[in-house]
Amino acid sequence: MIPGIGGAFVEDRSQTLRLKVPADFAELCRSRMTTAEAALTRFMGDACDLESTRALPRADAISRSSDESAKAARRWLDVALPEVEVLQESSSDFGFEETDLDMLATELDELIDAVHAFVEAGGDAQALARELGERTPAAGSGGIG
C-alpha cells in the first residue's frame, strides 16, 4: 500500500473469519468470474460504504464498488437483517462489545483445546474438573456457580 497525502492511511483493523461457503454460492461467484472471498469482501465494502482513495488509502484494501452497490447492500441488510440493530443495543445493555464477545469465544476455544491436549497427554479430566470446581466462586457471589 502506498500512503496517501501526508502519509495518511486507514489502518487495517479487520478480523479473520473462518466461513463455510455453500458450493452453490461458490459456483455463482465463479459464473461472475470472481471468488466467494472476493464477492463477500466487496459486499462488506459496499455494506459499510468503505472507500479507499489515493488521498486516504485503506491498509485492508476493502472498498465499496459504487454508490449504487453500496445503497443496494444497505437495502439488503435492512430487509434480511432487521433485528441486528436490536441485537447491538441489547449486547451493549450487558456491557459487552462485539469484540469482547469475540475475545471470550476465542479464549474459550483455546481452553477447550488445552483440556483436550491435557487429556490426550494422559491427564485425568475428572480430577481437573474437581480442581476447577473447588476454585470456582459459589453461585450468587458474582462468579460462575
N, C-alpha and C positions, 0 to 999 in steps of 0.2 A: 504494500500500500504506500502510495506517495502522499505525505501530509498535505493539507490544504493551506490556505492563506495563514501566514504566521506560524506554520507548523501545526495548525488545528486539525483535529480529527475526533471522531466519536469512538471511544474505547469499546473493545469487544467485551460485552457483558452477557454474551449468550450462554445458554446452558445446553449440555449434551443430553439428548433424549434417545433412548432405545425404543424403537417402534416397529411392530409387525405391520407390514403393508400387504393388504389383500392382493392376490395375483391379478384380480380384475382391475384394481387401481393402477398397478404397475403396467399392465397392458394398455390401459387408457393413456397413461403418460407416454409410453413408447409410441403409440399411434400419433402423438403430438410431437414426436421427436425430442422427448426430454425424459428425465428420470423422475421417479417418485420423490426423491430427496429434493431435486431442483424445483419441482412443482410445489411441494409443501413450503419450501423456503420462500419462493416467490409469493405464495399465498400469505405467509406471515408478514412479509414486507408490505404487501397490499393492505392486509387487515390492520396493521399498526401504522400505516401511512408513513413508512420509513423512507428517508431519502439519503442517498449518498451522492454528494456533489463534489466537483473539483475543489470548491472552496472549503467544504466540510465533509471529507470522505468518512465512511464508516469502516472501522477495522474488521468487522464481521462480514463486510461486503453485501449485506442484506439491504435491498432497496425495493420500493414499490415499482410496479411495472408502468402504471399510468394513473392519472386521476380517475379515469373511468373504472379501471380494475380495482383501485382502492375503494371506491364507492360500492362496487359490486361485492367485494369481500366483506365490507361492513354490513351491507344489507343481508348477506348470507348469515353472518354471525347473529344479527338481530333476530332473524327468523329461526335459525337452527338452535341457537343457544340463548334464549331469552332469560333463562334462570341464572346465568353467570353473574350478573350484577348482584343478585340476591346472595349468591354464594360468597362473593368477595366481601360484601358487607358483613355477613354472618361470621366469616372467619376472622375479620378484624374485631368483631364483638368479643371474641375469646382471647384477644391479644396476640393472635398468631398472624404472621405474614406468610405468604405462599412460600417464600424462600426458607422460612423457619420450618415449615412442614416438610419441604423437600429435604432439608438437612436432617430432620428427625427420621425420615424414611430411610435415608442413606445410612445413618448411624444404626438403625435397626437391622438393615440388611447386613451391615458389617458385623454386628453382634451375632446374628444368626449364623453367618459364615464361620465366625470364630468358634461358636459352640459346636458346629458340625466338625470342624477341624480338631477340636478338643476330643470329641467322641471318637473320631476316626483314628486318633493317636492313642486310643486306649483309655481315655478319661472316663470317669463314672458320671454320667449325665444326671442320675438321681441325686448323687452327693452334691453336685454343683447346684442343682435346683434347691436342695435343702439349705445350702450355704447362702444362696441368694435370698431365699425366703426369710432367713433369720436376719438379714441385713435390710430388708425392705421395711419402711415405716408402716405402722399399723394403719388400718383403714380409718379414715376420718381425721387423720393427722396432717393432711395436706400432701401426702405422698401416695405412692401406689400401694394398694392394700389388698 
